[in-house]
Amino acid sequence: MPLKRTSTFEAPVMTQAAIRKLVADSVTVALEAQATTMANTSNPNRNTSPTGSPVAKTGNYKEFISCQPFYFNGTEGAVCLIRWFERIKLVFYHCRCAKENKVTFATGTLTDDALSWWNTYAQPMVADQANKITWTELKRLLTNKYCPQTKVRKMEEELYNLIIKGNDLKTYVRRFQELAVLCPNMMPNIKKLLEAFIRGLP
């Protein structure tokens, strides 16, 4: 006859306040790390002199393509544009893409309408000049083109009113991140971003 378990141990129940604090603490850490990363990559005054450590080999276009970047054709909408930005950024990291190659490599993944738009933008300039814009500037240009102000206003309203549905935290976090990237003017700093995130929790 099998032995019966006599233990009466029960897992502790977390209160809503404890869950909120846990999520808020995790989000704070993640947002601070992201802010630090953003500050370090966009700060023209940071120290860029060599520190004595060896310089990593930068990737070429073949390595960039081997990392399977997404292609963007300009008809998929704002969320697909954000996913394209995220994937391209990840590919830049994996192939150790040099800063001066980012726009050249990224525009190599534009197709159809997006490629026509890029060619129209770059045509009045020499190709080298067009590719000398920064990755941040390219993202701004693409956002202005494929996320018109009417859509941005609608997304800002959605972000302002975004709340978690049921216990689906994963969907809430994903949509919050997408909207925060598309509506940067609504979240000028970490504090505002965190306040908006917590406001949507139950």
C-alpha positions in Angstrom: 0.0 0.0 0.0 1.5 3.4 -1.0 2.3 5.9 1.7 0.2 9.0 1.9 1.7 12.3 2.2 0.8 14.0 5.5 2.4 17.4 4.9 0.1 20.3 5.0 2.5 22.9 3.5 0.7 25.5 1.4 2.4 28.0 -0.9 2.1 31.6 0.5 -0.6 33.7 -1.3 0.6 37.0 -2.7 -1.5 40.0 -2.2 -2.2 42.4 -5.1 0.1 45.0 -3.4 2.9 42.5 -3.2 2.4 41.6 -6.9 2.4 45.2 -7.8 5.6 45.9 -5.9 7.3 42.8 -7.4 6.4 44.0 -10.9 7.3 47.6 -10.2 10.7 46.6 -8.8 11.4 44.4 -11.9 10.2 47.1 -14.3 12.3 49.7 -12.5 15.5 47.6 -12.8 14.8 46.9 -16.5 13.9 50.5 -17.3 17.0 51.8 -15.6 19.2 49.4 -17.5 17.5 50.4 -20.7 18.0 54.1 -19.9 21.6 53.6 -19.1 22.1 51.8 -22.4 20.3 54.5 -24.3 22.3 57.2 -22.5 25.6 55.5 -23.3 24.7 55.0 -27.0 23.3 58.5 -27.7 25.5 60.7 -25.5 28.0 62.6 -27.8 30.0 63.6 -24.7 30.8 60.2 -23.4 34.4 59.0 -23.4 35.1 57.0 -26.6 38.8 56.8 -26.2 40.3 53.3 -26.1 40.5 51.7 -22.7 43.3 49.3 -23.5 41.0 46.4 -24.2 41.2 44.8 -27.6 38.9 46.0 -30.3 36.3 43.4 -31.4 36.1 42.6 -35.1 33.2 44.3 -36.7 30.8 42.4 -38.9 30.4 42.6 -42.6 27.2 42.5 -44.7 27.4 38.8 -45.2 27.5 38.3 -41.4 24.6 40.7 -41.0 22.4 38.8 -43.5 23.4 35.5 -41.9 21.8 36.7 -38.7 18.5 36.7 -40.5 17.2 40.3 -40.2 13.6 41.0 -40.8 12.6 42.7 -44.1 10.3 45.7 -44.1 8.1 46.6 -47.0 6.3 49.6 -45.6 2.8 48.1 -45.7 2.7 46.1 -42.5 1.9 49.0 -40.1 3.5 50.6 -37.0 3.8 47.4 -34.9 5.7 45.6 -37.7 8.0 48.7 -38.1 8.8 48.5 -34.3 9.5 44.8 -34.6 11.7 45.5 -37.6 13.6 48.1 -35.5 14.0 45.6 -32.6 15.2 42.8 -34.9 17.6 45.0 -36.8 19.1 46.3 -33.5 19.5 42.7 -32.3 21.2 41.7 -35.6 23.5 44.7 -35.3 24.6 43.4 -31.9 25.1 39.8 -33.0 27.1 40.7 -36.0 29.0 43.5 -34.2 27.9 46.0 -36.8 30.1 49.1 -37.0 28.2 52.3 -36.3 29.1 53.6 -39.8 27.5 50.5 -41.5 24.2 50.4 -39.6 22.2 52.5 -42.1 23.7 50.8 -45.1 23.0 47.3 -43.8 19.5 48.2 -42.5 18.4 49.8 -45.7 19.5 46.7 -47.5 16.5 45.0 -45.8 13.9 47.5 -47.1 11.7 46.1 -49.9 8.7 47.3 -52.0 7.2 50.6 -50.8 9.9 51.1 -48.1 12.7 50.6 -50.6 11.0 53.0 -53.1 10.7 55.6 -50.3 14.4 55.1 -49.3 15.5 55.5 -53.0 13.5 58.7 -53.3 15.1 60.0 -50.1 18.6 59.1 -51.1 18.4 60.0 -54.8 19.1 63.7 -54.4 22.2 62.9 -52.4 25.3 60.9 -53.2 24.7 57.3 -51.9 27.5 57.7 -49.3 25.9 60.9 -47.9 22.5 59.2 -47.5 24.2 56.3 -45.7 26.0 58.7 -43.3 22.8 59.5 -41.4 22.6 57.8 -38.1 20.6 54.7 -37.2 18.5 57.0 -34.9 17.9 59.4 -37.7 16.8 56.6 -40.0 14.4 55.3 -37.4 13.0 58.8 -37.0 12.5 59.2 -40.8 10.8 55.8 -41.1 8.6 56.5 -38.1 7.5 59.8 -39.6 6.8 58.1 -42.9 5.0 55.0 -41.7 3.4 56.2 -38.4 1.5 59.4 -39.4 0.5 61.8 -36.6 -3.1 60.6 -36.7 -2.0 57.1 -35.9 0.5 58.3 -33.3 -2.3 60.3 -31.5 -4.5 57.2 -31.6 -1.6 55.1 -30.1 -0.9 57.8 -27.5 -4.5 57.6 -26.4 -4.3 53.8 -26.3 -1.1 54.0 -24.2 -2.7 56.4 -21.8 -5.7 54.1 -21.3 -3.9 50.8 -21.5 -4.7 48.4 -18.7 -4.0 44.7 -18.1 -6.8 42.4 -19.0 -7.3 39.6 -16.6 -3.9 38.1 -15.6 -2.4 38.4 -19.0 0.8 40.3 -18.0 2.8 39.1 -21.0 0.4 40.7 -23.5 0.2 43.9 -21.4 4.0 44.3 -21.2 4.4 43.6 -25.0 1.8 46.1 -26.0 3.1 48.7 -23.5 6.6 48.4 -24.9 5.4 48.7 -28.5 3.4 51.8 -27.7 6.1 53.4 -25.5 8.5 53.1 -28.5 6.0 54.6 -30.9 5.0 57.4 -28.5 8.3 58.6 -27.0 6.9 62.1 -26.3 4.5 60.7 -23.8 7.3 59.1 -21.8 10.0 61.8 -21.5 11.8 60.0 -18.6 11.9 56.7 -16.6 9.6 58.1 -13.9 6.8 58.8 -16.3 7.3 55.5 -18.1 7.1 53.6 -14.8 4.0 55.6 -13.6 2.2 54.8 -16.9 3.1 51.1 -16.6 1.9 50.8 -13.0 -1.3 52.7 -13.8 -2.3 49.9 -16.1 -1.9 47.2 -13.4 -5.0 46.1 -11.4 
